[in-house]
């Protein structure tokens, strides 16, 4: 029996705007609009793009010791996360593998706001309930709130017309903001490498807010196609592709996301699932590592392509790849064995039986332009 695809509160607006809809994480989502993926991508880098990301999961966790409770599931400093700030985190399993990556914001008074990935949100909710229900109240907002992302260098100008106070926010700040009469949660963050905002809005107000933002001359609607190319250029991971339950934060080159206080020797070291394995990998190194890859030919290298060394031996696999419109060149990320992961190393991707030369490089591929004040 086929389960019907879910629809976001903006579904009718997408159709009105001429979006091409595709199945994604159980939802019918816009992959592109008449402007097309390439122009949508470049418009976001130059001006402002509006994304419907309402398929993502929003969750509230409340409790007197909610910060410590959450720290039992993530390798991130939540105890010292200031009120009005959010932090990138990961749920890990007992082997140190990544169950999902998420954002955690501190609303104050023991209340935390989580945004989790669409494909993982039901299991994440169950994971929280299984481990924290005796310590915290866990509230799903899956059916009550939409999520919009306004991204690009003109995003602050646009949103400040509705709420001037957002202009003073800096990267990863989070606050309650009233937009067109709706009580919203706004963070200065996003998934494109650009300045911008993510806006949690009650379902009944989502379309009015989206139409108001799209009425601004700087703003175009942007689909999943450009969202993927934007995040790839920014070197940002996509769960289920660049990380999964068999990949640890160290292998995923996400060591920066393990807070100093939670690392081996830190003031609250460990205490999260898989900490022993993560610490061992920090100490001893890993057999594979996520790296940036720049194909040296104008041939897109896609997810799943094998990576070989000069002798033709398989040394890795591409986890994300495509064309980078800002660079006007192909870009990719992949997992490569430690001996071949050094910056500048030449490796080859196997594309339809042909070897395509690639060079290992740092990410992001384009400079991140987050607003830090």
C-alpha positions in Angstrom: 0.0 0.0 0.0 1.4 3.4 -1.0 1.4 6.0 1.7 0.3 9.4 0.3 2.9 12.1 0.4 2.5 14.8 3.1 2.1 18.4 2.1 3.5 21.5 3.7 1.3 24.5 4.5 2.7 26.2 1.4 1.8 23.4 -1.0 -0.8 25.4 -2.9 1.5 28.4 -3.1 4.2 26.2 -4.7 1.7 25.1 -7.3 0.6 28.6 -8.0 4.2 29.7 -8.4 4.7 26.9 -11.1 7.0 24.7 -9.0 8.0 21.2 -10.2 7.0 19.0 -7.3 8.9 15.8 -6.3 8.7 13.3 -3.4 11.3 14.1 -0.7 11.4 12.6 2.9 7.7 11.6 2.7 6.6 15.1 1.4 5.7 16.5 -1.9 8.3 19.3 -2.2 9.3 21.9 -4.8 12.6 20.9 -6.5 12.6 24.0 -8.7 10.5 26.9 -10.0 10.3 28.4 -13.5 13.5 30.4 -12.9 15.4 27.0 -12.9 18.0 25.6 -10.5 21.0 27.4 -11.8 19.4 30.9 -11.7 17.8 30.1 -8.3 21.2 29.2 -6.9 22.9 32.4 -8.3 20.0 34.6 -7.1 20.4 33.3 -3.5 24.1 34.1 -3.6 23.5 37.6 -5.0 20.2 38.7 -3.3 17.7 36.7 -1.3 15.9 33.3 -1.7 12.9 31.9 0.2 12.9 28.2 0.9 10.1 26.1 2.3 11.7 23.7 4.8 8.5 22.9 6.7 9.2 19.2 6.2 11.9 19.5 8.9 10.9 18.5 12.4 10.5 21.0 15.2 10.5 19.8 18.8 10.4 21.5 22.3 12.2 20.0 25.2 11.4 21.4 28.7 12.8 20.5 32.1 14.7 21.8 35.1 17.8 19.9 34.0 17.0 19.8 30.2 20.5 21.0 29.4 22.1 18.1 31.2 19.5 15.7 29.8 20.2 16.8 26.2 24.0 16.5 26.9 23.4 12.8 27.6 22.5 12.4 23.9 24.8 14.9 22.1 28.6 15.7 22.2 27.8 19.4 22.5 28.0 21.9 25.3 24.3 22.6 26.1 24.8 23.6 29.8 26.7 26.7 28.9 24.7 27.5 25.7 23.5 31.1 26.4 19.8 32.0 26.3 19.0 33.3 22.8 21.7 31.2 21.0 21.6 28.0 19.1 24.2 25.3 18.4 24.8 22.6 15.9 24.6 19.1 17.4 24.5 15.4 16.5 22.6 12.5 18.1 25.2 9.6 18.4 24.7 5.9 18.9 26.7 3.6 21.2 29.3 3.1 18.4 29.7 6.8 17.9 27.7 6.8 14.6 25.5 9.7 13.8 21.8 9.1 14.2 20.9 12.6 13.0 22.3 16.2 13.0 20.2 19.0 14.4 20.1 22.5 15.8 19.4 23.2 19.5 18.4 26.7 20.7 18.1 27.9 24.3 14.8 29.7 24.9 15.5 30.2 28.6 13.7 28.8 31.7 14.8 25.3 30.8 13.2 25.3 27.4 15.0 24.2 24.3 13.9 24.3 20.7 15.2 21.6 18.3 15.1 21.4 14.5 15.8 17.9 13.1 16.0 16.4 9.7 12.7 15.5 7.9 13.6 11.8 7.2 14.7 11.3 10.8 12.1 13.3 12.8 9.9 10.5 13.9 12.8 8.4 15.1 14.4 11.4 16.7 11.2 12.1 18.6 11.1 8.5 19.8 14.8 8.7 20.7 14.2 11.7 22.9 11.1 10.1 24.5 13.0 6.9 25.2 15.9 8.5 26.9 14.6 11.8 28.4 10.8 11.3 29.1 11.5 10.7 32.8 13.4 14.0 33.0 11.8 16.3 30.5 8.6 17.2 28.7 8.9 16.6 25.0 6.5 18.3 22.7 6.3 17.7 18.9 5.5 20.7 16.8 5.5 18.6 13.6 1.8 19.4 12.8 1.6 22.9 14.1 4.5 25.0 12.8 6.0 25.6 9.3 9.6 26.5 8.7 10.8 29.1 6.2 14.4 29.9 5.3 15.3 33.4 3.9 18.8 33.2 2.7 21.3 35.5 0.9 23.1 38.9 1.3 19.8 40.8 1.1 17.9 38.7 3.6 18.5 41.0 6.6 17.2 44.0 4.6 14.1 42.1 3.6 13.2 40.7 7.0 14.0 44.0 8.8 11.1 45.6 7.0 8.8 43.4 9.0 10.8 43.4 12.2 13.7 45.9 12.5 15.1 44.1 15.5 16.4 41.2 13.4 19.1 43.4 11.9 20.9 43.4 15.2 21.0 39.6 15.4 24.3 37.8 14.7 25.1 34.3 13.4 23.4 31.6 15.5 21.3 34.0 17.6 17.8 33.0 18.2 14.8 35.0 19.4 11.0 35.2 19.5 9.9 37.8 16.8 6.4 39.0 15.9 6.0 38.9 12.1 2.7 40.2 10.6 0.9 39.4 13.9 2.3 35.9 14.2 4.5 34.7 17.1 7.6 33.3 15.3 11.0 31.9 16.3 13.8 33.4 14.2 17.4 32.3 14.1 20.1 33.9 12.1 21.4 30.8 10.4 20.8 28.6 7.4 22.0 25.9 5.1 23.5 27.8 2.2 26.7 29.3 3.5 25.1 32.8 3.2 23.7 35.2 5.7 20.1 34.6 6.4 17.3 33.5 8.7 15.3 30.4 9.5 11.7 31.3 10.6 9.4 29.0 12.6 5.9 30.2 12.0 2.4 28.8 13.0 0.9 26.9 10.1 -2.0 29.2 9.8 0.3 32.2 9.2 2.9 30.5 6.9 1.3 31.4 3.6 0.7 35.0 4.5 4.3 35.4 5.7 5.7 33.7 2.6 3.6 35.8 0.2 4.8 39.0 2.0 8.4 38.0 1.7 8.0 37.0 -1.9 6.4 40.4 -2.7 9.8 42.0 -1.9 11.8 42.7 -5.1 14.9 41.0 -3.8 13.2 37.7 -3.1 12.7 34.7 -5.3 11.3 31.2 -4.4 14.0 28.6 -4.3 13.6 24.8 -4.5 15.4 21.7 -3.3 17.6 21.6 -6.3 19.4 24.9 -5.6 19.3 24.2 -1.8 21.4 21.1 -2.5 23.9 22.9 -4.7 24.2 25.8 -2.3 24.9 23.6 0.7 27.4 21.5 -1.3 29.4 24.6 -2.3 29.3 25.6 1.4 30.7 22.2 2.4 27.7 21.3 4.5 26.7 17.7 5.2 23.4 16.2 4.2 22.2 13.5 6.5 21.9 10.1 4.9 24.5 11.0 2.3 27.5 12.6 4.0 26.8 11.0 7.4 24.8 8.1 8.8 24.7 5.7 11.7 28.0 4.0 10.6 30.0 7.3 10.4 31.4 9.0 13.4 31.8 12.8 13.8 35.6 12.3 13.6 35.3 10.5 10.3 32.8 13.1 9.0 35.4 15.9 9.7 33.0 17.3 12.3 35.4 17.4 15.2 34.8 21.2 15.4 31.2 20.4 16.4 32.3 18.5 19.5 32.5 21.2 22.2 35.7 21.6 24.1 34.0 20.9 27.4 32.7 17.6 26.1 36.0 16.4 24.6 38.5 14.0 26.3 39.9 16.0 29.2 37.1 18.6 29.1 35.2 19.8 32.1 32.2 17.5 31.2 34.0 15.1 29.0 32.1 12.2 27.5 28.7 11.2 28.8 27.2 10.9 25.3 26.7 7.6 23.4 29.8 6.3 21.7 32.1 8.8 23.5 34.8 6.1 24.1 35.1 5.3 20.4 35.0 9.0 19.4 37.8 9.8 21.9 39.9 6.8 20.6 39.5 8.1 17.0 40.6 11.6 18.1 43.6 10.1 19.7 44.6 7.4 17.2 43.2 8.8 13.9 40.7 7.2 11.5 40.9 4.9 8.5 38.6 7.2 6.4 37.8 10.8 6.4 35.3 13.2 4.6 37.1 15.6 2.3 36.4 18.1 -0.4 37.0 17.1 -4.0 37.5 19.3 -7.0 37.1 17.4 -10.3 39.7 18.7 -12.8 37.4 18.2 -15.8 34.0 19.7 -16.4 32.3 16.3 -15.7 30.0 16.2 -12.7 31.0 13.4 -10.3 27.9 12.0 -8.5 27.2 10.3 -5.2 28.3 6.7 -5.2 31.2 7.0 -7.6 34.2 5.0 -6.6 37.5 6.9 -5.9 40.8 5.3 -7.0 44.4 6.1 -6.5 47.1 6.3 -9.2 47.4 2.5 -9.2 43.7 2.1 -9.7 43.0 0.7 -6.2 39.7 1.8 -4.7 40.4 4.2 -1.8 37.0 5.8 -1.3 33.6 6.8 -2.4 31.9 10.1 -3.4 29.0 11.0 -0.9 27.8 14.2 -2.5 28.6 15.7 -5.9 27.3 18.0 -8.6 27.8 21.3 -10.4 28.7 24.3 -8.4 27.1 27.3 -10.2 29.1 29.9 -8.1 32.4 28.3 -9.0 31.1 27.4 -12.5 32.7 24.0 -12.0 31.9 20.5 -10.6 32.4 20.0 -6.8 32.1 16.9 -4.7 32.7 15.5 -1.2 33.7 12.0 -0.4 35.2 9.5 2.1 38.8 8.6 1.4 41.3 6.4 3.3 43.7 8.3 5.6 46.7 7.9 3.3 45.0 9.7 0.4 43.1 12.4 2.4 45.8 15.1 2.5 45.1 18.4 0.9 46.3 18.6 -2.7 46.4 14.8 -3.2 45.4 13.7 -6.7 42.8 10.9 -6.9 40.4 9.7 -9.6 36.6 9.2 -9.7 35.2 6.4 -11.8 32.5 7.9 -14.0 30.8 5.5 -16.5 34.1 3.6 -16.7 36.3 6.6 -17.2 38.8 8.0 -14.7 38.1 11.7 -13.8 41.1 13.4 -12.1 40.2 15.1 -8.8 42.1 17.1 -6.3 41.5 16.8 -2.5 40.8 20.2 -1.1 39.5 22.0 1.9 35.8 22.9 2.3 33.9 25.2 2.0 34.3 25.5 -1.8 33.0 29.1 -1.6 33.6 31.5 1.3 30.9 31.4 4.0 29.3 34.8 4.6 27.6 34.3 8.0 26.9 37.6 9.7 29.0 37.8 12.9 28.6 41.5 13.6 
